[in-house]
Amino acid sequence: MVCSVGRMKRDIDTLASRQHDVLVIGGGIHGAAILREAALIGLSAALVEQHDFASSTSSNSLKIIHGGLRYLQQADVPRLLESVRERRFFLSRAPHLVAPLPCIMPTRGLGLYSAPALGAAFLINDILSCNRNANVPPSRRIPPGRLVPKRRALEILPGISSAGVTGGAIWHDALAYDTERLVVGVVRSATEASATACNYVKALRPLAKNGRITGIVARDMISCREFEIAARLVINTAPITLAGFLGSSPVRIAPPSCGWALMMNLVLRRQVISGYAAGLYSRRGRLLFFVPWRNRTIVGTSCSWVEGNPEDVRVTDAAVDELLADVREAYPGADIAREDIAMIHAGLVPASKPRRPGAEPAVARHFRLLDHSRLDGIEGLISVIGVKLTTARNVAEHVMRLAAAKLGKTLPRLDSSSKALPGGDTGDPEVFFAAAKTRMPPSMPAAAVEHLLRCYGTEWDSVIKTSDSDPSLLNPLSGQSEIIGAQAIFAVREEMAMTLSDVVFRRTGLGTTGLDDRQAVTACAAAIGKELKWSEERMREEAARLSADPFNR
Ligand SMILES: Cc1cc2nc3c(=O)[nH]c(=O)nc-3n(C[C@H](O)[C@H](O)[C@H](O)COP(=O)(O)OP(=O)(O)OC[C@H]3O[C@@H](n4cnc5c(N)ncnc54)[C@H](O)[C@@H]3O)c2cc1C
């Protein structure tokens, strides 16, 4: 059965046999966005990802698509405007996956978080972001910020410590329902515009000729075959492994000086607050966000300085306990315990070393674009170190301006923010969802229907079609699951999922709330195993390999 969507094909031959204008290393949000930008402006573009797309930092975010309110604190207006623009892109071009998120913070005292200060910040923010809803469908529009009295704040946040609370400040940001699908969607948007993208291909080292980079040596991690990929420009977006990659170059390229912070969130098994994300302080002054997401709460983010090789970093029990203690302090009434933790998000972000031992490092505010012709006198290579998922498309625009100049191309007048991501052409998604629900197979439970629409938008019926030859694929994978078997089949047929882990963590949303539902995981393995003709042993191995470890998912 051939679906109507643009299929993602893992085409190693095309990767190896052509000279590409641009070869992107890394399939996180930055690599994906750069690939899309390059393909949309008509460059021949390719991407290699050593594991699966979105398998590293991009799958560990708090899922907030920031509108930049916090940048007012540093009077960083350009960054605020950039965030507003990029949030608008997601709300209007991927409205099935991204929706407004009401947020509340208790107001206190006379300082930065007092009602007058936050009221003034809202006023300035609303003026600066006056075009935040241009072309955004009605149900995805961001209303102005407002202050509410203490009584209302405590109704929304029952169980917080009320001492010193004077009221509440309410504003809206946006939340991604599924960041992994968002990244895969950006990759697919690029492959639909003729780019080549392959997961499980690792960039081993640069190739050089006459003092310029001419491509890379890569390894197909599935066949273990090594091969060369020729490119006029290599763009490395894999910051954690960047130093090693540059160090293996046949021509000398200095590794960039870059420090790292480990950031971490807890995914809790229950919703401790409904309807709002809450910004609450722990006693030692750490601001934590409690974000309701699916039937869970994501809470974070902690931040600690990384000593030594960033590739060796792992999450320790002590770090989890420390964050949990802060979380309990920040929201005492929620009575959060270790058993509530379904999963941990952790990833590395660029940062500078804290001035005092034990203090939190300062996370980098701006992305870095390293032009190695200027830094090292070596043409053919650019490195990118990104700082936010929200602004990756804008980073990609900057990168493409430099890339086009290097390739001697004139950029066409194209605004990639006007093009919808796959499934995003819904018009107003709530209107679209209501109409689609009347056409759904009647046997599907409401939760499964909702999940299908939020994940696939206009492409929901292509997922349903994969069940034509086996109607049982319309059933949820278990009694509690909102995932249907057809999603797993769609993932391997159309979205380049190669392993059970890809399907569970980065295509269907089955594992991103934790691995509690083992029955659903087993059913998922069986469905994929049948489709891909895996042996019983392979199915068992794939299931045994599944891990919720943030550095090994
Ligand atoms: C806990 C946490 C919470 C966050 N919350 C938010 C948030 O709410 N909102 C927001 O906007 N941002 C947030 N961020 C920041 C955001 O997640 C990151 O800035 C972003 O995901 C980084 O994406 P990237 O593409 O640069 O890196 P990555 O996602 O790490 O992608 C790099 C990719 O390169 C691949 N790679 C590495 N070496 C090679 C090689 N040799 N060959 C091929 N591929 C290779 C890796 O496997 C990886 O997939 C958060 C970050 C963390 C850690």
The ligand as a MOL file (V3000), in Angstrom:
LIG
                    3D

  0  0  0     0  0            999 V3000
M  V30 BEGIN CTAB
M  V30 COUNTS 53 58 0 0 0
M  V30 BEGIN ATOM
M  V30 1 C 16.6720 19.5210 29.6120 0
M  V30 2 C 16.5640 20.4780 28.4570 0
M  V30 3 C 15.4100 21.2510 28.2990 0
M  V30 4 C 15.3010 22.1230 27.2050 0
M  V30 5 N 14.1290 22.7960 27.0200 0
M  V30 6 C 13.9680 23.5660 25.9240 0
M  V30 7 C 12.7150 24.1740 25.6660 0
M  V30 8 O 11.7460 24.0060 26.4060 0
M  V30 9 N 12.6050 24.9370 24.5380 0
M  V30 10 C 13.6500 25.1300 23.6730 0
M  V30 11 O 13.4800 25.8550 22.6900 0
M  V30 12 N 14.8510 24.5520 23.8860 0
M  V30 13 C 15.0310 23.7700 24.9830 0
M  V30 14 N 16.2300 23.1440 25.2070 0
M  V30 15 C 17.3360 23.3510 24.2550 0
M  V30 16 C 17.1500 22.4870 23.0110 0
M  V30 17 O 16.6730 21.2100 23.3480 0
M  V30 18 C 18.4920 22.3540 22.2780 0
M  V30 19 O 19.0110 23.6260 22.0180 0
M  V30 20 C 18.3410 21.6620 20.9240 0
M  V30 21 O 17.5870 20.4900 21.0160 0
M  V30 22 C 19.7220 21.3310 20.3710 0
M  V30 23 O 19.5280 20.7440 19.1110 0
M  V30 24 P 20.7750 20.3940 18.1930 0
M  V30 25 O 20.2510 19.9910 16.8820 0
M  V30 26 O 21.7430 21.5150 18.2320 0
M  V30 27 O 21.5050 19.2070 18.9640 0
M  V30 28 P 21.0860 17.6660 19.1040 0
M  V30 29 O 19.6400 17.4940 19.2850 0
M  V30 30 O 21.9770 17.1080 20.1630 0
M  V30 31 O 21.4770 17.0790 17.6940 0
M  V30 32 C 22.7970 16.7770 17.3070 0
M  V30 33 C 22.7460 15.4320 16.6070 0
M  V30 34 O 24.0160 15.1370 16.0470 0
M  V30 35 C 24.1780 13.7380 16.0780 0
M  V30 36 N 25.6020 13.4230 15.9090 0
M  V30 37 C 26.6020 13.5920 16.8070 0
M  V30 38 N 27.7680 13.1960 16.2780 0
M  V30 39 C 27.5090 12.7620 15.0230 0
M  V30 40 C 28.3070 12.2060 13.9880 0
M  V30 41 N 29.6260 12.0250 14.1480 0
M  V30 42 N 27.7120 11.8520 12.8190 0
M  V30 43 C 26.3660 12.0310 12.6390 0
M  V30 44 N 25.5740 12.5380 13.6060 0
M  V30 45 C 26.1340 12.9080 14.7720 0
M  V30 46 C 23.6210 13.3550 17.4330 0
M  V30 47 O 23.2860 11.9780 17.4920 0
M  V30 48 C 22.4250 14.2830 17.5440 0
M  V30 49 O 21.2230 13.6520 17.1300 0
M  V30 50 C 16.3750 22.2560 26.2850 0
M  V30 51 C 17.5360 21.4910 26.4520 0
M  V30 52 C 17.6230 20.5960 27.5140 0
M  V30 53 C 18.8520 19.7650 27.6470 0
M  V30 END ATOM
M  V30 BEGIN BOND
M  V30 1 1 1 2
M  V30 2 1 2 3
M  V30 3 2 2 52
M  V30 4 2 3 4
M  V30 5 1 4 5
M  V30 6 1 4 50
M  V30 7 2 5 6
M  V30 8 1 6 7
M  V30 9 1 6 13
M  V30 10 2 7 8
M  V30 11 1 7 9
M  V30 12 1 9 10
M  V30 13 2 10 11
M  V30 14 1 10 12
M  V30 15 2 12 13
M  V30 16 1 13 14
M  V30 17 1 14 15
M  V30 18 1 14 50
M  V30 19 1 15 16
M  V30 20 1 16 17
M  V30 21 1 16 18
M  V30 22 1 18 19
M  V30 23 1 18 20
M  V30 24 1 20 21
M  V30 25 1 20 22
M  V30 26 1 22 23
M  V30 27 1 23 24
M  V30 28 2 24 25
M  V30 29 1 24 26
M  V30 30 1 24 27
M  V30 31 1 27 28
M  V30 32 2 28 29
M  V30 33 1 28 30
M  V30 34 1 28 31
M  V30 35 1 31 32
M  V30 36 1 32 33
M  V30 37 1 33 34
M  V30 38 1 33 48
M  V30 39 1 34 35
M  V30 40 1 35 36
M  V30 41 1 35 46
M  V30 42 1 36 37
M  V30 43 1 36 45
M  V30 44 2 37 38
M  V30 45 1 38 39
M  V30 46 1 39 40
M  V30 47 2 39 45
M  V30 48 1 40 41
M  V30 49 2 40 42
M  V30 50 1 42 43
M  V30 51 2 43 44
M  V30 52 1 44 45
M  V30 53 1 46 47
M  V30 54 1 46 48
M  V30 55 1 48 49
M  V30 56 2 50 51
M  V30 57 1 51 52
M  V30 58 1 52 53
M  V30 END BOND
M  V30 END CTAB
M  END
